[in-house]
Amino acid sequence: MTKIVRAFPVLPGKEKAARVFAAELGGARRAETSAFFGQFGVKSESWHLQNTAQGAFVIVVTELAAPPGIQVQVQAQSYATAQGPFERWFKDSVRELCGVDPDAQPLGPPTETIFDWNGQ
């Protein structure tokens, strides 16, 4: 299993829209959301809104069924090229709220793990 963590900036004035988007994913569009994540091997995903001096960020934690490595890149490329109605709505919403283009950066802004503790 692979965990991916990224921070998406929330564009100024878009905090409420980000909350509405998240609520819609978990509410009225829950079945579509489940199918969407399932097709890309996502086992779980959580979003955490964090306000900082540099503005708001949504911290996204995704667990993929795939082991680390090439399979993650294959799934990311599959997501980047997906153009179905739900996929387009989802990616256009991310672009509008964060300024990040999921077609160009399917894994979101690049991150580097600098600490990972598992209790062992």
The first five atom37 places (N, CA, C, CB, O) and aatype in JSON, in Angstrom:
{
  "aatype": [12, 16, 11, 9, 19, 1, 0, 13, 14, 19, 10, 14, 7, 11, 6, 11, 0, 0, 1, 19, 13, 0, 0, 6, 10, 7, 7, 0, 1, 1, 0, 6, 16, 15, 0, 13, 13, 7, 5, 13, 7, 19, 11, 15, 6, 15, 17, 8, 10, 5, 2, 16, 0, 5, 7, 0, 13, 19, 9, 19, 19, 16, 6, 10, 0, 0, 14, 14, 7, 9, 5, 19, 5, 19, 5, 0, 5, 15, 18, 0, 16, 0, 5, 7, 14, 13, 6, 1, 17, 13, 11, 3, 15, 19, 1, 6, 10, 4, 7, 19, 3, 14, 3, 0, 5, 14, 10, 7, 14, 14, 16, 6, 16, 9, 13, 3, 17, 2, 7, 5],
  "atom_mask": [
    [1, 1, 1, 1, 1],
    [1, 1, 1, 1, 1],
    [1, 1, 1, 1, 1],
    [1, 1, 1, 1, 1],
    [1, 1, 1, 1, 1],
    [1, 1, 1, 1, 1],
    [1, 1, 1, 1, 1],
    [1, 1, 1, 1, 1],
    [1, 1, 1, 1, 1],
    [1, 1, 1, 1, 1],
    [1, 1, 1, 1, 1],
    [1, 1, 1, 1, 1],
    [1, 1, 1, 0, 1],
    [1, 1, 1, 1, 1],
    [1, 1, 1, 1, 1],
    [1, 1, 1, 1, 1],
    [1, 1, 1, 1, 1],
    [1, 1, 1, 1, 1],
    [1, 1, 1, 1, 1],
    [1, 1, 1, 1, 1],
    [1, 1, 1, 1, 1],
    [1, 1, 1, 1, 1],
    [1, 1, 1, 1, 1],
    [1, 1, 1, 1, 1],
    [1, 1, 1, 1, 1],
    [1, 1, 1, 0, 1],
    [1, 1, 1, 0, 1],
    [1, 1, 1, 1, 1],
    [1, 1, 1, 1, 1],
    [1, 1, 1, 1, 1],
    [1, 1, 1, 1, 1],
    [1, 1, 1, 1, 1],
    [1, 1, 1, 1, 1],
    [1, 1, 1, 1, 1],
    [1, 1, 1, 1, 1],
    [1, 1, 1, 1, 1],
    [1, 1, 1, 1, 1],
    [1, 1, 1, 0, 1],
    [1, 1, 1, 1, 1],
    [1, 1, 1, 1, 1],
    [1, 1, 1, 0, 1],
    [1, 1, 1, 1, 1],
    [1, 1, 1, 1, 1],
    [1, 1, 1, 1, 1],
    [1, 1, 1, 1, 1],
    [1, 1, 1, 1, 1],
    [1, 1, 1, 1, 1],
    [1, 1, 1, 1, 1],
    [1, 1, 1, 1, 1],
    [1, 1, 1, 1, 1],
    [1, 1, 1, 1, 1],
    [1, 1, 1, 1, 1],
    [1, 1, 1, 1, 1],
    [1, 1, 1, 1, 1],
    [1, 1, 1, 0, 1],
    [1, 1, 1, 1, 1],
    [1, 1, 1, 1, 1],
    [1, 1, 1, 1, 1],
    [1, 1, 1, 1, 1],
    [1, 1, 1, 1, 1],
    [1, 1, 1, 1, 1],
    [1, 1, 1, 1, 1],
    [1, 1, 1, 1, 1],
    [1, 1, 1, 1, 1],
    [1, 1, 1, 1, 1],
    [1, 1, 1, 1, 1],
    [1, 1, 1, 1, 1],
    [1, 1, 1, 1, 1],
    [1, 1, 1, 0, 1],
    [1, 1, 1, 1, 1],
    [1, 1, 1, 1, 1],
    [1, 1, 1, 1, 1],
    [1, 1, 1, 1, 1],
    [1, 1, 1, 1, 1],
    [1, 1, 1, 1, 1],
    [1, 1, 1, 1, 1],
    [1, 1, 1, 1, 1],
    [1, 1, 1, 1, 1],
    [1, 1, 1, 1, 1],
    [1, 1, 1, 1, 1],
    [1, 1, 1, 1, 1],
    [1, 1, 1, 1, 1],
    [1, 1, 1, 1, 1],
    [1, 1, 1, 0, 1],
    [1, 1, 1, 1, 1],
    [1, 1, 1, 1, 1],
    [1, 1, 1, 1, 1],
    [1, 1, 1, 1, 1],
    [1, 1, 1, 1, 1],
    [1, 1, 1, 1, 1],
    [1, 1, 1, 1, 1],
    [1, 1, 1, 1, 1],
    [1, 1, 1, 1, 1],
    [1, 1, 1, 1, 1],
    [1, 1, 1, 1, 1],
    [1, 1, 1, 1, 1],
    [1, 1, 1, 1, 1],
    [1, 1, 1, 1, 1],
    [1, 1, 1, 0, 1],
    [1, 1, 1, 1, 1],
    [1, 1, 1, 1, 1],
    [1, 1, 1, 1, 1],
    [1, 1, 1, 1, 1],
    [1, 1, 1, 1, 1],
    [1, 1, 1, 1, 1],
    [1, 1, 1, 1, 1],
    [1, 1, 1, 1, 1],
    [1, 1, 1, 0, 1],
    [1, 1, 1, 1, 1],
    [1, 1, 1, 1, 1],
    [1, 1, 1, 1, 1],
    [1, 1, 1, 1, 1],
    [1, 1, 1, 1, 1],
    [1, 1, 1, 1, 1],
    [1, 1, 1, 1, 1],
    [1, 1, 1, 1, 1],
    [1, 1, 1, 1, 1],
    [1, 1, 1, 1, 1],
    [1, 1, 1, 0, 1],
    [1, 1, 1, 1, 1]
  ],
  "atom_positions": [
    [[0.85, -1.18, 0.0], [0.0, 0.0, 0.0], [0.89, 1.24, 0.0], [-0.96, 0.0, 1.23], [1.99, 1.23, 0.56]],
    [[0.41, 2.29, -0.62], [1.16, 3.54, -0.76], [0.34, 4.68, -0.18], [1.51, 3.81, -2.23], [-0.86, 4.77, -0.41]],
    [[0.99, 5.55, 0.57], [0.34, 6.75, 1.09], [0.93, 7.96, 0.38], [0.52, 6.87, 2.64], [2.15, 8.11, 0.27]],
    [[0.04, 8.84, -0.09], [0.46, 10.07, -0.75], [-0.14, 11.23, 0.04], [0.01, 10.11, -2.26], [-1.34, 11.24, 0.31]],
    [[0.69, 12.2, 0.39], [0.24, 13.37, 1.15], [0.64, 14.61, 0.37], [0.85, 13.39, 2.6], [1.79, 14.76, -0.04]],
    [[-0.33, 15.49, 0.17], [-0.01, 16.74, -0.52], [-0.81, 17.89, 0.05], [-0.26, 16.61, -2.0], [-1.87, 17.69, 0.65]],
    [[-0.31, 19.1, -0.15], [-0.97, 20.32, 0.32], [-1.4, 21.13, -0.9], [-0.02, 21.16, 1.25], [-0.58, 21.54, -1.72]],
    [[-2.71, 21.34, -1.0], [-3.25, 22.15, -2.09], [-3.58, 23.54, -1.54], [-4.52, 21.49, -2.71], [-4.33, 23.65, -0.57]],
    [[-3.04, 24.59, -2.13], [-3.41, 25.93, -1.67], [-4.88, 26.18, -2.01], [-2.51, 27.02, -2.33], [-5.38, 25.73, -3.04]],
    [[-5.55, 26.88, -1.14], [-6.92, 27.31, -1.43], [-6.82, 28.77, -1.85], [-7.91, 27.11, -0.19], [-6.34, 29.61, -1.09]],
    [[-7.27, 29.06, -3.04], [-7.17, 30.44, -3.54], [-7.97, 31.38, -2.64], [-7.67, 30.53, -4.99], [-9.0, 30.98, -2.09]],
    [[-7.52, 32.62, -2.49], [-8.21, 33.58, -1.62], [-9.7, 33.68, -1.98], [-7.54, 34.97, -1.74], [-10.08, 33.79, -3.14]],
    [[-10.51, 33.65, -0.93], [-11.96, 33.75, -1.1], [-12.64, 32.45, -1.49], [0.0, 0.0, 0.0], [-13.85, 32.44, -1.7]],
    [[-11.9, 31.36, -1.6], [-12.47, 30.08, -2.05], [-12.66, 29.07, -0.91], [-11.59, 29.47, -3.12], [-13.0, 27.92, -1.16]],
    [[-12.43, 29.48, 0.35], [-12.52, 28.54, 1.47], [-13.92, 27.94, 1.58], [-12.15, 29.24, 2.77], [-14.06, 26.73, 1.76]],
    [[-14.96, 28.77, 1.49], [-16.33, 28.27, 1.59], [-16.63, 27.33, 0.43], [-17.34, 29.45, 1.62], [-17.25, 26.28, 0.62]],
    [[-16.2, 27.68, -0.76], [-16.42, 26.82, -1.92], [-15.71, 25.47, -1.76], [-15.94, 27.51, -3.2], [-16.23, 24.45, -2.2]],
    [[-14.55, 25.46, -1.12], [-13.84, 24.21, -0.86], [-14.64, 23.33, 0.08], [-12.44, 24.48, -0.28], [-14.72, 22.12, -0.11]],
    [[-15.24, 23.93, 1.09], [-16.08, 23.17, 2.04], [-17.31, 22.62, 1.32], [-16.51, 24.07, 3.23], [-17.71, 21.47, 1.55]],
    [[-17.92, 23.43, 0.46], [-19.1, 22.99, -0.29], [-18.73, 21.83, -1.22], [-19.71, 24.16, -1.11], [-19.47, 20.85, -1.31]],
    [[-17.6, 21.93, -1.89], [-17.11, 20.87, -2.78], [-16.92, 19.57, -2.0], [-15.78, 21.29, -3.46], [-17.38, 18.51, -2.43]],
    [[-16.26, 19.65, -0.85], [-16.03, 18.47, -0.02], [-17.35, 17.87, 0.46], [-15.14, 18.82, 1.19], [-17.52, 16.65, 0.46]],
    [[-18.29, 18.72, 0.86], [-19.59, 18.23, 1.33], [-20.34, 17.54, 0.2], [-20.43, 19.4, 1.89], [-21.0, 16.53, 0.43]],
    [[-20.25, 18.06, -1.0], [-20.92, 17.45, -2.14], [-20.33, 16.08, -2.47], [-20.83, 18.36, -3.36], [-21.05, 15.15, -2.8]],
    [[-19.0, 15.97, -2.37], [-18.35, 14.68, -2.61], [-18.81, 13.62, -1.63], [-16.83, 14.83, -2.54], [-19.02, 12.46, -2.0]],
    [[-18.97, 14.0, -0.37], [-19.38, 13.05, 0.66], [-20.88, 12.93, 0.84], [0.0, 0.0, 0.0], [-21.35, 12.1, 1.61]],
    [[-21.63, 13.76, 0.12], [-23.08, 13.77, 0.25], [-23.77, 13.36, -1.04], [0.0, 0.0, 0.0], [-23.84, 12.17, -1.37]],
    [[-24.27, 14.35, -1.76], [-25.08, 14.1, -2.95], [-24.34, 13.29, -4.03], [-25.53, 15.41, -3.53], [-24.98, 12.58, -4.8]],
    [[-23.03, 13.41, -4.08], [-22.27, 12.71, -5.13], [-21.41, 11.59, -4.56], [-21.39, 13.7, -5.88], [-20.41, 11.2, -5.16]],
    [[-21.8, 11.07, -3.39], [-21.01, 10.04, -2.7], [-20.81, 8.79, -3.57], [-21.7, 9.65, -1.4], [-19.7, 8.26, -3.63]],
    [[-21.86, 8.32, -4.23], [-21.73, 7.1, -5.06], [-20.76, 7.35, -6.22], [-23.12, 6.66, -5.6], [-19.93, 6.49, -6.52]],
    [[-20.86, 8.5, -6.85], [-19.93, 8.83, -7.93], [-18.5, 8.96, -7.41], [-20.35, 10.14, -8.63], [-17.55, 8.54, -8.06]],
    [[-18.37, 9.54, -6.21], [-17.06, 9.7, -5.59], [-16.43, 8.33, -5.33], [-17.17, 10.5, -4.28], [-15.24, 8.13, -5.61]],
    [[-17.21, 7.41, -4.8], [-16.7, 6.05, -4.53], [-16.25, 5.37, -5.81], [-17.77, 5.2, -3.84], [-15.18, 4.76, -5.84]],
    [[-17.05, 5.47, -6.86], [-16.67, 4.86, -8.14], [-15.42, 5.52, -8.71], [-17.83, 4.97, -9.15], [-14.53, 4.85, -9.23]],
    [[-15.36, 6.84, -8.6], [-14.21, 7.62, -9.09], [-12.92, 7.19, -8.4], [-14.45, 9.13, -8.87], [-11.94, 6.85, -9.06]],
    [[-12.93, 7.19, -7.07], [-11.72, 6.79, -6.34], [-11.38, 5.33, -6.6], [-11.9, 7.03, -4.84], [-10.21, 4.98, -6.74]],
    [[-12.39, 4.49, -6.66], [-12.15, 3.06, -6.87], [-11.45, 2.76, -8.18], [0.0, 0.0, 0.0], [-10.61, 1.87, -8.23]],
    [[-11.79, 3.49, -9.23], [-11.17, 3.22, -10.53], [-9.68, 3.55, -10.56], [-11.87, 3.99, -11.61], [-8.96, 3.1, -11.44]],
    [[-9.23, 4.35, -9.59], [-7.81, 4.71, -9.53], [-7.09, 4.03, -8.37], [-7.67, 6.23, -9.4], [-5.97, 4.4, -8.02]],
    [[-7.72, 3.03, -7.77], [-7.07, 2.26, -6.71], [-6.96, 2.97, -5.38], [0.0, 0.0, 0.0], [-6.13, 2.6, -4.55]],
    [[-7.79, 3.99, -5.15], [-7.76, 4.72, -3.88], [-8.54, 3.93, -2.83], [-8.35, 6.15, -4.04], [-9.73, 3.66, -3.0]],
    [[-7.86, 3.56, -1.75], [-8.52, 2.84, -0.65], [-9.16, 3.8, 0.33], [-7.51, 1.94, 0.07], [-10.23, 3.52, 0.88]],
    [[-8.52, 4.93, 0.56], [-9.09, 5.96, 1.43], [-8.46, 7.3, 1.09], [-8.86, 5.61, 2.93], [-7.35, 7.38, 0.57]],
    [[-9.2, 8.36, 1.41], [-8.69, 9.71, 1.2], [-9.34, 10.61, 2.23], [-8.96, 10.21, -0.25], [-10.54, 10.53, 2.47]],
    [[-8.54, 11.47, 2.84], [-9.08, 12.46, 3.78], [-8.5, 13.82, 3.44], [-8.77, 12.07, 5.27], [-7.36, 13.94, 2.99]],
    [[-9.31, 14.85, 3.67], [-8.91, 16.24, 3.41], [-8.95, 16.99, 4.72], [-9.83, 16.91, 2.34], [-9.88, 16.83, 5.51]],
    [[-7.95, 17.83, 4.96], [-7.82, 18.57, 6.21], [-7.55, 20.03, 5.87], [-6.68, 17.99, 7.11], [-6.51, 20.35, 5.28]],
    [[-8.47, 20.92, 6.23], [-8.3, 22.35, 5.95], [-7.4, 22.95, 7.01], [-9.68, 23.08, 5.91], [-7.66, 22.81, 8.21]],
    [[-6.35, 23.62, 6.59], [-5.4, 24.24, 7.52], [-5.21, 25.7, 7.12], [-4.04, 23.49, 7.53], [-4.83, 26.0, 5.99]],
    [[-5.48, 26.59, 8.06], [-5.26, 28.03, 7.84], [-3.87, 28.38, 8.35], [-6.35, 28.89, 8.54], [-3.51, 28.05, 9.48]],
    [[-3.11, 29.07, 7.5], [-1.75, 29.47, 7.86], [-1.58, 30.95, 7.55], [-0.69, 28.61, 7.09], [-2.47, 31.58, 6.97]],
    [[-0.45, 31.49, 7.94], [-0.15, 32.89, 7.64], [-0.05, 33.11, 6.12], [1.15, 33.33, 8.33], [-0.2, 34.23, 5.64]],
    [[0.22, 32.04, 5.37], [0.32, 32.13, 3.92], [-1.02, 31.86, 3.24], [1.37, 31.15, 3.41], [-1.1, 31.85, 2.01]],
    [[-2.08, 31.64, 4.02], [-3.39, 31.35, 3.48], [-3.84, 29.95, 3.84], [0.0, 0.0, 0.0], [-3.15, 29.23, 4.57]],
    [[-4.99, 29.57, 3.33], [-5.55, 28.25, 3.64], [-4.97, 27.2, 2.69], [-7.09, 28.28, 3.53], [-4.66, 27.47, 1.53]],
    [[-4.85, 25.99, 3.23], [-4.41, 24.83, 2.46], [-5.34, 23.67, 2.78], [-2.93, 24.46, 2.78], [-5.85, 23.55, 3.89]],
    [[-5.54, 22.81, 1.8], [-6.2, 21.54, 2.05], [-5.09, 20.49, 1.99], [-7.36, 21.24, 0.99], [-4.45, 20.29, 0.97]],
    [[-4.89, 19.82, 3.13], [-3.92, 18.73, 3.22], [-4.67, 17.46, 2.84], [-3.26, 18.63, 4.67], [-5.67, 17.11, 3.48]],
    [[-4.21, 16.77, 1.81], [-4.89, 15.58, 1.31], [-4.01, 14.36, 1.6], [-5.19, 15.7, -0.22], [-2.83, 14.33, 1.25]],
    [[-4.61, 13.36, 2.25], [-3.92, 12.11, 2.55], [-4.66, 11.0, 1.79], [-3.88, 11.82, 4.1], [-5.84, 10.76, 2.02]],
    [[-3.93, 10.35, 0.89], [-4.52, 9.3, 0.05], [-3.78, 8.0, 0.28], [-4.48, 9.7, -1.45], [-2.55, 7.97, 0.29]],
    [[-4.53, 6.93, 0.46], [-3.94, 5.59, 0.53], [-4.34, 4.84, -0.72], [-4.39, 4.82, 1.81], [-5.53, 4.68, -1.02]],
    [[-3.33, 4.38, -1.46], [-3.55, 3.6, -2.67], [-3.31, 2.13, -2.39], [-2.64, 4.1, -3.81], [-2.45, 1.77, -1.58]],
    [[-4.07, 1.28, -3.08], [-3.88, -0.16, -2.94], [-2.54, -0.6, -3.54], [-5.03, -0.91, -3.6], [-1.99, -1.63, -3.15]],
    [[-2.03, 0.17, -4.48], [-0.8, -0.19, -5.19], [0.43, -0.04, -4.31], [-0.64, 0.66, -6.44], [0.49, 0.84, -3.45]],
    [[1.41, -0.91, -4.52], [2.69, -0.71, -3.83], [3.4, 0.51, -4.4], [3.58, -1.97, -3.96], [3.08, 0.94, -5.51]],
    [[4.35, 1.08, -3.66], [5.07, 2.25, -4.17], [5.76, 1.93, -5.5], [6.11, 2.72, -3.14], [6.08, 0.78, -5.79]],
    [[5.98, 2.96, -6.29], [6.74, 2.77, -7.51], [5.94, 3.01, -8.77], [0.0, 0.0, 0.0], [5.08, 3.89, -8.82]],
    [[6.23, 2.22, -9.76], [5.7, 2.45, -11.1], [4.18, 2.38, -11.15], [6.28, 1.44, -12.06], [3.57, 3.12, -11.92]],
    [[3.55, 1.52, -10.36], [2.09, 1.39, -10.39], [1.41, 2.7, -10.01], [1.63, 0.26, -9.44], [0.38, 3.05, -10.58]],
    [[1.97, 3.43, -9.06], [1.41, 4.72, -8.67], [1.45, 5.68, -9.85], [2.18, 5.32, -7.46], [0.5, 6.42, -10.09]],
    [[2.55, 5.68, -10.59], [2.67, 6.55, -11.76], [1.66, 6.17, -12.84], [4.09, 6.49, -12.32], [1.12, 7.04, -13.52]],
    [[1.41, 4.88, -13.0], [0.41, 4.41, -13.98], [-0.97, 4.91, -13.58], [0.42, 2.86, -14.1], [-1.72, 5.41, -14.42]],
    [[-1.32, 4.77, -12.29], [-2.62, 5.24, -11.82], [-2.73, 6.76, -11.95], [-2.84, 4.82, -10.36], [-3.79, 7.26, -12.32]],
    [[-1.66, 7.48, -11.65], [-1.67, 8.94, -11.77], [-1.9, 9.35, -13.22], [-0.36, 9.54, -11.23], [-2.66, 10.28, -13.48]],
    [[-1.24, 8.67, -14.14], [-1.42, 9.0, -15.56], [-2.83, 8.68, -16.02], [-0.4, 8.23, -16.41], [-3.4, 9.42, -16.82]],
    [[-3.4, 7.59, -15.52], [-4.78, 7.24, -15.85], [-5.74, 8.32, -15.37], [-5.15, 5.88, -15.23], [-6.67, 8.7, -16.08]],
    [[-5.49, 8.83, -14.16], [-6.3, 9.92, -13.61], [-6.12, 11.19, -14.45], [-5.92, 10.19, -12.14], [-7.1, 11.88, -14.75]],
    [[-4.9, 11.5, -14.82], [-4.62, 12.72, -15.58], [-5.35, 12.73, -16.91], [-3.12, 12.86, -15.83], [-5.78, 13.79, -17.37]],
    [[-5.51, 11.58, -17.52], [-6.15, 11.53, -18.84], [-7.65, 11.27, -18.77], [-5.51, 10.47, -19.67], [-8.32, 11.35, -19.8]],
    [[-8.19, 10.97, -17.6], [-9.63, 10.7, -17.46], [-10.44, 11.95, -17.79], [-9.95, 10.2, -16.03], [-10.15, 13.03, -17.28]],
    [[-11.45, 11.79, -18.62], [-12.24, 12.93, -19.08], [-13.75, 12.71, -18.96], [-11.89, 13.25, -20.5], [-14.52, 13.44, -19.58]],
    [[-14.18, 11.71, -18.18], [-15.61, 11.48, -17.99], [-16.27, 12.67, -17.32], [0.0, 0.0, 0.0], [-15.57, 13.55, -16.81]],
    [[-17.6, 12.71, -17.31], [-18.3, 13.86, -16.72], [-17.93, 14.12, -15.26], [-19.79, 13.65, -16.82], [-17.66, 15.27, -14.88]],
    [[-17.9, 13.07, -14.43], [-17.53, 13.28, -13.03], [-16.07, 13.68, -12.91], [-17.81, 12.02, -12.19], [-15.74, 14.6, -12.17]],
    [[-15.2, 13.01, -13.63], [-13.77, 13.31, -13.58], [-13.51, 14.75, -13.98], [-12.98, 12.36, -14.5], [-12.73, 15.45, -13.35]],
    [[-14.18, 15.2, -15.04], [-13.99, 16.57, -15.5], [-14.49, 17.56, -14.46], [-14.73, 16.8, -16.84], [-13.83, 18.56, -14.18]],
    [[-15.67, 17.29, -13.87], [-16.21, 18.16, -12.82], [-15.25, 18.22, -11.63], [-17.61, 17.66, -12.36], [-14.97, 19.3, -11.12]],
    [[-14.74, 17.08, -11.2], [-13.83, 17.01, -10.06], [-12.56, 17.81, -10.35], [-13.48, 15.54, -9.73], [-12.17, 18.66, -9.56]],
    [[-11.93, 17.53, -11.48], [-10.66, 18.2, -11.79], [-10.84, 19.69, -12.05], [-10.02, 17.55, -13.01], [-9.99, 20.49, -11.66]],
    [[-11.94, 20.06, -12.69], [-12.2, 21.49, -12.89], [-12.44, 22.2, -11.56], [-13.41, 21.69, -13.82], [-12.04, 23.35, -11.39]],
    [[-13.09, 21.52, -10.62], [-13.31, 22.1, -9.29], [-11.99, 22.29, -8.56], [-14.25, 21.2, -8.45], [-11.76, 23.34, -7.95]],
    [[-11.12, 21.3, -8.62], [-9.79, 21.42, -7.98], [-9.04, 22.6, -8.58], [-8.97, 20.09, -8.15], [-8.45, 23.4, -7.85]],
    [[-9.04, 22.71, -9.91], [-8.33, 23.81, -10.58], [-8.9, 25.16, -10.14], [-8.43, 23.66, -12.11], [-8.14, 26.09, -9.87]],
    [[-10.22, 25.26, -10.08], [-10.86, 26.53, -9.7], [-10.59, 26.91, -8.25], [-12.36, 26.44, -9.93], [-10.4, 28.09, -7.95]],
    [[-10.56, 25.93, -7.36], [-10.37, 26.21, -5.94], [-8.9, 26.4, -5.55], [-10.95, 25.08, -5.12], [-8.59, 27.19, -4.66]],
    [[-8.0, 25.68, -6.24], [-6.6, 25.65, -5.81], [-5.61, 26.21, -6.81], [-6.23, 24.26, -5.5], [-4.48, 26.55, -6.44]],
    [[-6.01, 26.3, -8.06], [-5.08, 26.74, -9.08], [-4.13, 25.63, -9.53], [0.0, 0.0, 0.0], [-3.2, 25.88, -10.3]],
    [[-4.36, 24.4, -9.06], [-3.55, 23.25, -9.44], [-4.28, 22.52, -10.56], [-3.27, 22.3, -8.22], [-5.48, 22.25, -10.44]],
    [[-3.58, 22.21, -11.64], [-4.19, 21.53, -12.78], [-3.96, 20.02, -12.66], [-3.6, 22.06, -14.12], [-2.85, 19.55, -12.91]],
    [[-5.0, 19.25, -12.28], [-4.83, 17.8, -12.14], [-4.48, 17.07, -13.43], [-6.08, 17.21, -11.58], [-3.93, 15.97, -13.39]],
    [[-4.78, 17.67, -14.58], [-4.38, 17.06, -15.84], [-2.86, 17.11, -16.0], [-5.07, 17.76, -17.03], [-2.26, 16.2, -16.57]],
    [[-2.24, 18.17, -15.5], [-0.78, 18.34, -15.6], [-0.05, 17.8, -14.37], [-0.45, 19.82, -15.78], [1.06, 17.28, -14.49]],
    [[-0.66, 17.91, -13.18], [-0.06, 17.44, -11.94], [-1.05, 16.49, -11.25], [0.31, 18.63, -10.99], [-1.69, 16.87, -10.27]],
    [[-1.19, 15.26, -11.76], [-2.21, 14.36, -11.22], [-2.01, 13.98, -9.75], [-2.24, 13.12, -12.03], [-2.98, 13.63, -9.08]],
    [[-0.81, 14.05, -9.25], [-0.57, 13.77, -7.83], [-0.57, 15.04, -7.0], [0.75, 13.03, -7.66], [-0.26, 15.0, -5.81]],
    [[-0.91, 16.16, -7.61], [-0.93, 17.43, -6.88], [0.46, 18.01, -6.77], [0.0, 0.0, 0.0], [1.41, 17.54, -7.39]],
    [[0.57, 19.06, -5.96], [1.89, 19.67, -5.78], [2.89, 18.65, -5.24], [1.79, 20.88, -4.82], [2.55, 17.84, -4.38]],
    [[4.11, 18.67, -5.74], [5.12, 17.71, -5.3], [5.41, 17.84, -3.81], [6.4, 17.88, -6.1], [5.41, 18.93, -3.25]],
    [[5.67, 16.69, -3.19], [6.03, 16.68, -1.77], [7.23, 15.76, -1.57], [4.83, 16.23, -0.9], [7.57, 14.94, -2.42]],
    [[7.84, 15.92, -0.43], [8.95, 15.08, -0.03], [8.71, 14.66, 1.41], [10.33, 15.81, -0.19], [8.53, 15.51, 2.28]],
    [[8.69, 13.37, 1.67], [8.54, 12.88, 3.03], [9.86, 13.09, 3.76], [8.11, 11.37, 3.05], [10.9, 12.58, 3.34]],
    [[9.81, 13.84, 4.86], [11.04, 14.06, 5.62], [10.99, 13.4, 7.0], [11.3, 15.55, 5.77], [11.99, 13.38, 7.71]],
    [[9.81, 12.86, 7.38], [9.69, 12.12, 8.64], [8.5, 11.21, 8.53], [9.56, 13.07, 9.86], [7.43, 11.64, 8.09]],
    [[8.65, 9.95, 8.94], [7.57, 8.97, 8.9], [7.76, 8.03, 10.07], [7.53, 8.19, 7.54], [8.66, 7.19, 10.06]],
    [[6.91, 8.15, 11.07], [7.01, 7.34, 12.27], [5.87, 6.34, 12.3], [7.01, 8.21, 13.54], [4.72, 6.74, 12.1]],
    [[6.13, 5.07, 12.55], [5.08, 4.06, 12.58], [4.91, 3.41, 13.94], [5.37, 3.01, 11.56], [4.21, 2.41, 14.07]],
    [[5.54, 3.96, 14.95], [5.37, 3.44, 16.31], [6.21, 2.23, 16.65], [0.0, 0.0, 0.0], [6.05, 1.66, 17.72]],
    [[7.08, 1.83, 15.79], [7.89, 0.63, 16.02], [9.29, 0.98, 16.41], [7.92, -0.26, 14.79], [10.11, 0.09, 16.64]]
  ]
}
